[in-house]
Amino acid sequence: MFLLLGGEGPASCLWLEHATAIMKYAETYGAAVYQLEHRFYGVSQPFNSTTALSVENLVFLNSRQAISDAAGFTNAHIKKVGRRPPYALHAPPIPLTQCYPTPPW
């Protein structure tokens, strides 16, 4: 499982639709790819637009929280679908990031 961790912008299906290096590696190794949008960027914000950048909420804008969110997704996904093919039994998820992302096209 490859986890494409979102950068400073909304998630885009274009990252998964084009023949990027990540998608080529996924095909080579039989890995599923999931793109996770960062909680402060894009449409998946858990805060409303008027309070998203409040001091109370900005405490969650850090790398530790982003990794925690990715771990939460991974654990929920494995619990839901298990580690069956194409997942290797003992293969950990591989996080990948797109810091300061640019379009893949």
LINMOQUI-V814297 format. One record per residue. N is the residue number from 1. RES is the residue in one small letter. PHI is phi in whole degrees, -180 to 180 (* if undefined). OMEGA is omega as a letter, one per 40 degrees, with the letter a starting at -180 (NA if undefined). D_FIRST is the distance of its C-alpha to the first C-alpha in Angstrom with 1 decimal. Layout:
# LINMOQUI-V814297
n->N res->RES phi->PHI omega->OMEGA d_first->D_FIRST
n->N res->RES phi->PHI omega->OMEGA d_first->D_FIRST
This chain:
# LINMOQUI-V814297
n->1 res->m phi->* omega->i d_first->0.0
n->2 res->f phi->-102 omega->i d_first->3.8
n->3 res->l phi->-107 omega->i d_first->6.4
n->4 res->l phi->-90 omega->a d_first->9.7
n->5 res->l phi->-81 omega->a d_first->12.3
n->6 res->g phi->-66 omega->i d_first->15.5
n->7 res->g phi->-104 omega->a d_first->18.7
n->8 res->e phi->-88 omega->i d_first->22.3
n->9 res->g phi->-168 omega->a d_first->22.3
n->10 res->p phi->-69 omega->i d_first->21.0
n->11 res->a phi->-65 omega->i d_first->17.7
n->12 res->s phi->-140 omega->i d_first->18.3
n->13 res->c phi->-65 omega->a d_first->17.0
n->14 res->l phi->-63 omega->i d_first->18.5
n->15 res->w phi->-64 omega->a d_first->15.6
n->16 res->l phi->-98 omega->a d_first->13.5
n->17 res->e phi->-94 omega->a d_first->16.7
n->18 res->h phi->-100 omega->a d_first->17.9
n->19 res->a phi->-82 omega->i d_first->17.2
n->20 res->t phi->-75 omega->i d_first->16.0
n->21 res->a phi->-59 omega->a d_first->14.8
n->22 res->i phi->-60 omega->a d_first->11.2
n->23 res->m phi->-68 omega->i d_first->11.5
n->24 res->k phi->-67 omega->i d_first->13.3
n->25 res->y phi->-64 omega->i d_first->10.9
n->26 res->a phi->-61 omega->i d_first->8.2
n->27 res->e phi->-65 omega->a d_first->11.2
n->28 res->t phi->-61 omega->a d_first->12.4
n->29 res->y phi->-99 omega->i d_first->9.5
n->30 res->g phi->67 omega->a d_first->8.6
n->31 res->a phi->-96 omega->i d_first->5.0
n->32 res->a phi->-83 omega->i d_first->4.9
n->33 res->v phi->-120 omega->i d_first->5.9
n->34 res->y phi->-124 omega->i d_first->7.6
n->35 res->q phi->-101 omega->a d_first->10.7
n->36 res->l phi->-107 omega->i d_first->12.4
n->37 res->e phi->-82 omega->i d_first->16.1
n->38 res->h phi->-65 omega->a d_first->18.1
n->39 res->r phi->-62 omega->a d_first->20.6
n->40 res->f phi->-99 omega->a d_first->23.5
n->41 res->y phi->-129 omega->i d_first->22.9
n->42 res->g phi->88 omega->a d_first->22.9
n->43 res->v phi->-88 omega->a d_first->23.5
n->44 res->s phi->-93 omega->i d_first->21.4
n->45 res->q phi->-59 omega->i d_first->23.9
n->46 res->p phi->-82 omega->a d_first->24.8
n->47 res->f phi->-113 omega->i d_first->28.3
n->48 res->n phi->-76 omega->a d_first->31.0
n->49 res->s phi->-63 omega->a d_first->32.0
n->50 res->t phi->-84 omega->a d_first->35.1
n->51 res->t phi->-113 omega->a d_first->33.6
n->52 res->a phi->-56 omega->a d_first->30.2
n->53 res->l phi->-101 omega->i d_first->31.7
n->54 res->s phi->-73 omega->i d_first->34.1
n->55 res->v phi->-58 omega->i d_first->34.5
n->56 res->e phi->-59 omega->a d_first->33.2
n->57 res->n phi->-86 omega->a d_first->29.9
n->58 res->l phi->-66 omega->i d_first->29.5
n->59 res->v phi->-63 omega->i d_first->28.9
n->60 res->f phi->-90 omega->i d_first->25.3
n->61 res->l phi->-88 omega->a d_first->24.9
n->62 res->n phi->-154 omega->a d_first->23.5
n->63 res->s phi->-67 omega->i d_first->20.4
n->64 res->r phi->-62 omega->i d_first->20.5
n->65 res->q phi->-68 omega->i d_first->20.3
n->66 res->a phi->-62 omega->i d_first->17.4
n->67 res->i phi->-67 omega->i d_first->15.3
n->68 res->s phi->-63 omega->i d_first->16.7
n->69 res->d phi->-62 omega->i d_first->15.7
n->70 res->a phi->-64 omega->i d_first->12.0
n->71 res->a phi->-65 omega->i d_first->12.3
n->72 res->g phi->-62 omega->i d_first->14.2
n->73 res->f phi->-61 omega->a d_first->11.7
n->74 res->t phi->-60 omega->a d_first->9.0
n->75 res->n phi->-63 omega->i d_first->11.9
n->76 res->a phi->-66 omega->a d_first->13.3
n->77 res->h phi->-66 omega->a d_first->10.3
n->78 res->i phi->-64 omega->i d_first->10.1
n->79 res->k phi->-64 omega->a d_first->13.9
n->80 res->k phi->-75 omega->a d_first->14.2
n->81 res->v phi->-109 omega->a d_first->12.2
n->82 res->g phi->76 omega->i d_first->11.8
n->83 res->r phi->-105 omega->i d_first->9.7
n->84 res->r phi->-108 omega->a d_first->11.1
n->85 res->p phi->-49 omega->e d_first->10.4
n->86 res->p phi->-84 omega->a d_first->8.4
n->87 res->y phi->-81 omega->i d_first->6.6
n->88 res->a phi->-75 omega->a d_first->8.8
n->89 res->l phi->-56 omega->a d_first->11.1
n->90 res->h phi->-116 omega->a d_first->11.2
n->91 res->a phi->-85 omega->i d_first->8.1
n->92 res->p phi->-76 omega->i d_first->7.5
n->93 res->p phi->-63 omega->i d_first->4.9
n->94 res->i phi->-111 omega->i d_first->6.2
n->95 res->p phi->-82 omega->i d_first->8.5
n->96 res->l phi->-129 omega->a d_first->10.5
n->97 res->t phi->-126 omega->i d_first->13.8
n->98 res->q phi->-129 omega->a d_first->16.4
n->99 res->c phi->-63 omega->a d_first->19.5
n->100 res->y phi->48 omega->a d_first->22.5
n->101 res->p phi->-63 omega->i d_first->20.6
n->102 res->t phi->-125 omega->a d_first->22.5
n->103 res->p phi->-60 omega->a d_first->21.9
n->104 res->p phi->-79 omega->a d_first->20.1
n->105 res->w phi->-100 omega->NA d_first->23.0
